[in-house]
Amino acid sequence: MTNELKAREARKLLLAGYQGVLSTHSVDVKGYPFGSVVPYCLNKAGMPIILISSIAQHTKNILSDSKVSLVVTEIEADDLQAVGRITYIANAVKMDDDQDSIERYYQYFPQSRDFHKIHDFDFYLLQPVRIRFIGGFGQIYWLDNDEFLLTNLFSFDDEKGMIDHMNLDHADAIKHYCDSNDIQYSEESCPVMVGIDCEGFNIRIGARIHRINFVEPVKSALEVRTALVEMAKS
């Protein structure tokens, strides 16, 4: 397997999993890791962003030591030892006013818009140091940042335009994508497209995020349209 293919498979896993186990350095039990579950989505640069409360233990740990790791595994795996997983080793850095990334996060997790009304929440960017990817039994690789990171070709406005167009005008096509990929939904909880990048797109059903990959990576909005049309025919 080439490095390019390894990186693509690792990104598929990170893009498909919208939540993971965040390990931080405990300030209360010195010398021990502290694990917690966090949702995330990726920013334009392909790095995870998380929204965490100032009163949460993992936030207190990060403020003391920014070194973290995020572990993501295949969802609904029968045997965690035999399926893909990724350990994303990073530095957690409080985000500047990156409104595009913030709005992208809210598209994935709309309920989180109200979090600031309850507690003091802040966005953090997980800047990668190195990535450990296990694609299955015997497939174990280290990936460097320049191999793993892939910038989204589309600006936030362009991405949102494509998403809004699909949700408003092609809801039936989105349902067809779900049917073709055995993704369950109901009339009370219809699928909504929330993100598009050059390797695929994400759909939200209720509070759950699903990933559907393109057969081949795309390089323009026109190629996105062509890929989506072909997928609607299959």
Secondary structure, 3 states (H helix, E strand, C coil): CCHHHHHHHHHHHHHHCCEEEEEEECCCCCCCEEEEEEECEECCCCCEEEEEECCCHHHHHHHHCCEEEEEEECCCCCCCCCCCEEEEEEEEEECCCCHHHHHHHHHHCHHHHHHHHHCCEEEEEEEEEEEEEEEECCEEEEECHHHHCCCCCCCHHHHHHHHHHHHHHCHHHHHHHHHHCCCCCCCCCCCEEEEEECCEEEEEECCEEEEEECCCCCCCHHHHHHHHHHHHHC
